């Protein structure tokens, strides 16, 4: 995976007890949820409020690599950025690391599709949106 660019978005959170499975660590489904959550938080942090109800991103494809387990109570850092856009899609990169030592737990590549929530139809990513996402040209 690419190195995170300077404009990457990050937030930290604590692994809740509810994320732990029968193996004693966070269930893989939780990693997918956290990747999706950081993408949503990033979008809401850059998208002007007046556009937030006019467009919505949905997942077309997740590719995820699980590298290390996460445990209850650990603080994780979720980092994400958009690598490219084309038509109505964007390719977003995400990583989860343990905050205290920086160990990489998971990395993911997700293809997102931009939709009009009223019609359910794809909408092209505009040049203005690309500038919000700080996508390199």
Backbone torsions as a table, in degrees:
resi	resn	phi	psi	omega
1	UNK	NA	154.2	178.8
2	UNK	-67.1	157.4	171.3
3	UNK	-70.3	146.0	178.6
4	UNK	-67.3	130.4	178.1
5	UNK	-74.8	167.3	-178.5
6	UNK	-60.0	-29.7	-177.4
7	UNK	-88.0	6.5	179.5
8	UNK	-58.7	148.9	179.4
9	UNK	-99.8	136.8	177.7
10	UNK	-136.1	150.4	166.3
11	UNK	-147.1	159.2	180.0
12	UNK	-112.9	151.6	178.2
13	UNK	-153.7	163.0	179.4
14	UNK	-102.8	137.9	178.1
15	UNK	-69.1	118.4	-179.4
16	UNK	-79.8	156.9	176.4
17	UNK	-56.3	-33.6	-177.5
18	UNK	-66.2	-15.1	-180.0
19	UNK	-83.6	-10.5	-172.9
20	UNK	-84.9	134.9	-178.4
21	UNK	-103.9	-169.5	-176.5
22	UNK	-64.5	-18.2	178.9
23	UNK	-87.0	-2.6	176.2
24	UNK	87.0	7.8	176.7
25	UNK	-134.6	175.7	-177.6
26	UNK	-60.8	133.7	177.1
27	UNK	-66.5	145.2	-179.3
28	UNK	-57.9	-31.5	177.9
29	UNK	-61.1	-32.6	178.8
30	UNK	-65.5	-36.8	177.6
31	UNK	-60.4	-43.7	177.9
32	UNK	-60.5	-44.1	178.4
33	UNK	-60.0	-44.2	-178.1
34	UNK	-66.7	-37.4	175.8
35	UNK	-62.8	-43.6	179.1
36	UNK	-67.4	-40.3	-179.7
37	UNK	-62.9	-42.6	-178.6
38	UNK	-69.1	-34.5	176.2
39	UNK	-63.2	-44.7	178.7
40	UNK	-63.5	-41.9	179.1
41	UNK	-64.2	-40.2	177.7
42	UNK	-61.7	-49.5	-178.8
43	UNK	-58.4	-46.2	-179.6
44	UNK	-65.0	-26.6	179.9
45	UNK	-77.1	-19.8	-176.9
46	UNK	-114.7	-21.9	-177.2
47	UNK	-82.5	124.2	176.9
48	UNK	-56.4	142.3	-175.7
49	UNK	-52.7	-39.1	-176.5
50	UNK	-65.3	-16.2	178.2
51	UNK	-98.6	-13.3	-169.8
52	UNK	-64.9	-25.0	177.6
53	UNK	-97.0	-6.2	-177.1
54	UNK	-91.6	-19.1	-177.3
55	UNK	-142.6	152.0	179.6
56	UNK	-146.5	143.6	176.8
57	UNK	-97.7	138.5	174.1
58	UNK	-129.3	152.4	-178.0
59	UNK	-81.2	131.1	170.6
60	UNK	-96.9	-40.6	-176.2
61	UNK	-154.8	136.3	171.2
62	UNK	-113.6	134.4	166.3
63	UNK	-122.2	121.3	-171.9
64	UNK	-134.0	140.0	177.5
65	UNK	-119.0	119.0	178.2
66	UNK	-91.5	121.5	-174.0
67	UNK	-111.9	-36.8	-178.2
68	UNK	-146.5	152.3	178.3
69	UNK	-78.8	155.3	171.6
70	UNK	-114.1	148.3	-175.6
71	UNK	-123.9	156.6	-179.5
72	UNK	-53.0	136.7	176.8
73	UNK	86.7	-14.7	178.4
74	UNK	-69.7	146.7	173.2
75	UNK	-94.5	125.2	179.5
76	UNK	-111.4	152.0	173.4
77	UNK	-112.4	122.9	175.2
78	UNK	-101.8	127.9	-178.7
79	UNK	-126.2	139.4	-178.7
80	UNK	-147.6	154.9	173.9
81	UNK	-160.7	159.1	178.1
82	UNK	-98.4	129.2	-178.6
83	UNK	-91.0	-33.9	-179.3
84	UNK	-162.4	158.4	173.6
85	UNK	-130.9	153.2	177.1
86	UNK	-157.1	121.0	-179.0
87	UNK	60.8	-118.4	-179.8
88	UNK	-100.8	10.1	-175.2
89	UNK	-117.3	157.6	171.3
90	UNK	-137.7	149.2	175.1
91	UNK	-106.8	117.5	-175.7
92	UNK	-113.7	136.5	176.6
93	UNK	-104.9	143.2	178.9
94	UNK	-143.1	150.6	173.3
95	UNK	-140.3	149.2	171.6
96	UNK	-118.4	127.2	177.3
97	UNK	-128.0	155.1	172.6
98	UNK	-75.8	128.5	-173.3
99	UNK	-65.7	-35.4	-173.0
100	UNK	-76.2	-27.6	-178.5
101	UNK	-129.1	-1.7	176.8
102	UNK	74.2	8.6	179.9
103	UNK	-64.1	131.2	179.5
104	UNK	-76.3	121.4	-179.1
105	UNK	-98.9	-32.7	-172.6
106	UNK	-160.2	145.9	170.3
107	UNK	-137.2	146.7	-174.2
108	UNK	-143.6	151.3	170.9
109	UNK	-123.8	126.4	-176.5
110	UNK	-126.8	130.7	171.7
111	UNK	-94.3	121.6	-180.0
112	UNK	-109.2	147.7	176.0
113	UNK	-118.2	131.7	178.4
114	UNK	-86.2	127.8	-177.7
115	UNK	-123.9	155.1	164.4
116	UNK	-84.9	116.7	-174.6
117	UNK	-66.5	-22.4	179.5
118	UNK	-76.3	-44.0	-177.3
119	UNK	-92.9	-21.8	-175.5
120	UNK	74.8	11.4	-177.5
121	UNK	-98.6	149.4	177.9
122	UNK	-62.1	149.2	178.6
123	UNK	-127.7	135.4	178.4
124	UNK	-63.5	141.2	173.1
125	UNK	-74.7	120.8	-177.0
126	UNK	-81.8	164.8	176.3
127	UNK	-60.5	-35.1	178.1
128	UNK	-62.8	-44.1	178.4
129	UNK	-63.6	-40.1	177.8
130	UNK	-58.9	-39.6	178.9
131	UNK	-66.8	-36.1	176.5
132	UNK	-61.9	-41.0	-176.6
133	UNK	-77.5	-11.3	-178.5
134	UNK	57.8	39.8	-179.9
135	UNK	-75.9	129.9	177.6
136	UNK	-66.0	145.9	179.3
137	UNK	-101.7	NA	NA
